[in-house]
Amino acid sequence: MAEQVALSRRRALFGAAGLAGAGVVAATAAGCSDDSSSATAAAPRGVVPFHGAQQAGITTDAQDRLAFAAFDVSAGVSRDQLRELLVGWTAAAARMAAGQAVADDAAAPHSPPRDTGEAIGLTAGNLTITFGVGPSLFDGRFGLAGRRPAALADIPPLPGDNLDPLRSRGDLCVQACADDPQVAFHAVRNLRRLAQGTAVLRWFQLGFGRTSTTSSGQDTPRNLMGFKDGTNNVKREDTASLDKHVWVGADGDQAWMRGGTYVVTRRIRMLLESWDRDFLLDQEQVFGRTKASGAPLGAAEEFDPVPLTAKGADGEPVIPADAHIRLAAASTNGGATILRRGYSYTDGVNQETGQLDAGLFFIAFQRDPRTGFLPIQRRLAASDALNEYIVHTSSAVFAIPPGVRDPKDFWASSLFTA
Amino acid sequence: MHIHFTDPEERRVGAHVRRAPVAYSAIAVVIATGAVACGGSDSGSSGGSGAAAGAKQTVNVTITSKACTPDVSTIPSGPTIFKVVNKGADAVTEAELVDGDTIIGEKENITPGLSGTFSLNVKAGKYQLYCPGADTEKVDFTVTQAAGSAPAATHSAEVTTALTTATTGYATYVRQQVADLVTSTGALVTAVKAGDLDRAATLYAAPRLAYERIEPVAESFGDLDPAIDARIDDAPDAASWTGFHRLEKAIFADRSLAGTGPIADKLNTDVGKLNTLVAKTTFQPAQIANGATTLLDEVGKTKITGEEERYSKLDLVDIQGNVEGANKAFTLLEPALKSLDPKLASTVRTRFTAMDKALAPYKEGTGYVSYDKVTQDQRRGLSQAVDALAEPLSQVAGVVVS
């Protein structure tokens, strides 16, 4: 399969080496590889364009796998060095998104290969790499204090938070999504390597399954509680809603953010052992949906309107007052709407309790977290029935600058030049 | 780097735990990327690298209880696969290509009926195939210069001169450090054998510093490094555990020197062996550079975690030794590197300065604070400084290689 794809990474790494200068590394690879000639015919598959007015990985059909990293810029790094990092990162990201190695490694047996190599022979896997900057980048180290958008406010403490500071915040973020977990990991690992000495990895979260749909062509996946959540997400086909709720328009306070957006991430640990002991009817009332079909309680099909005002024979609302679906609905939040793009995660066993450390790595894009995520989460934190079964263990917000226009442009260039 | 090669647990599961030594010799290990990518059984030696164009030749090595026998005893230089087959020798489970006391390549854990391979880019010279445990442990193996393959000089005369100065300078440095090691170990051994716990505790740090500055050189001599520097985790059992850390436990944890006389004597002997060996060792520029990177890898692997000096808490002394040894190696290569790649030279220098700055807050008197006083956050900061330095440093070898 891999060898039919035009942009095979192995070819990108070794194909250019030629015979004369190939050395043993290339010779060995050629001796056992099977892609020497078949890798040229087909058009690239599974490649999401990297360049454009907006960054990929936001409205792109949600891929199956996530690797999300936050970085801190190292002490003593200058504004120029930061800019240089972003130029290098952007070039590497564009190559990886196209299914290529991070650099063309000529046969250099005495040097470490510039690409780490684990994606050789894999397809691009719809890889998207999305970049953002956190509030702390505007603290004065880089002369950017005046460039901080008002919307890039720190997320205040919220009821029910149990945040690990080492898993929260960050100067920079990189979200890599792909259909292959190794491709997503490879992207973050190589960007991290390029950053050595300029920025350090602050935290890193893998997600193994998408929990959201970002287009009407995708089925709604289930979260680890077994429910379809996020049925009523903003879809990429609904450009009017995207312009209204997701993309920063001309009215933003910082010109460099026009065409960008803001992301909020929350690592939400699910207390799955407790949840699995809850009886079905209660589980359904917690979410406000039927577990099997995903239909709202009191409705027949998943995509039926949520009957928020319907009452049962007992006079009580069919969708309970504290049901997750009710509290999260835009119509009960003054129209607040966010584009959710989260992933299920697990980090194995919580060694203190012996319980699973697993849940939802929540990711939401919006044009202003103060009118998007925050009012919704305040409401959920106050009265969501789900709170009995979840703990928020990390929190971060980043400004996602507009897209990289062309190969001469780089991530957040408008922050440095405009 | 610590060598775990005698751990029976790891042998049983067949894990490849023994990293091949940095090849301080005229031979480089072929990068195993290709072989690994297609499921080959190369031992994945990663200590050095080197290559020449052309197809690989194969040498078949048969292990029996009597000896290990190659199907040819002389081959031309170049990329070579050594295929090792064990025809029923229980006591012999590995084959090594050695140059005197230096392991060039090896395949371990080949129990009867199994086979395995290792790959090398072998340069001309006289070697031996070594199968520990066989009746005849070593057989001669000769590599002749392949026709038309003489390596051409690629550096300018100026750079070549600078690199020659670096290699002789590094040999001098290594000999000086080992001479200091012999002296300071002798003092420690005397105190241990006199039963003077407090004096032994005071004298423990000095030989550690000297050893850690040049540890990758010691690692190239097979069993010597584990004999001198194994942690208890590296020893097959507590009874056969020797070296500095065995004494460290007695001095700092047990607070009793009972029964340590033979350990002290053996340490003295082993350090003396090292002194004899380094007297005739020569170095290539790329080996010096790779050795510097290896020193920093050592810091990240066992020192930042506090495993290395778990009884004495002197991990920061070891870290200082590793960083100083790496800095010396780089400083010797720096004049040549400034001609070849000034940007890389400047980056590495800047990162060494940052590394020294990161260590500075922990200095106390003539040494360092006890490592248990260094918090988790501080340890992470030190580790990040090491990574920031080691990444560009790892690129130096490919530039100075001749």
Interface residues (C-beta under 8 A of the other chain):
Chain A: R10 L19 A20 G21 A22 G23 V24 V25 A26 A27 T28 A29 A30 G31 C32 S33 S74 G76 A107 A108 P109 H110 S111 P112 P113 G117 I120 G121 R193 Q196 G197 V200
Chain B: A28 V30 I31 T33 G34 A35 A37 C38 G40 S49 G50 A51 A52 A53 G54 A55 K56 P79 S119 N121 A286 T347 R351 A354 Q384 D387 A388 L389 E391 P392 S394 Q395 A397 G398 V399 V401
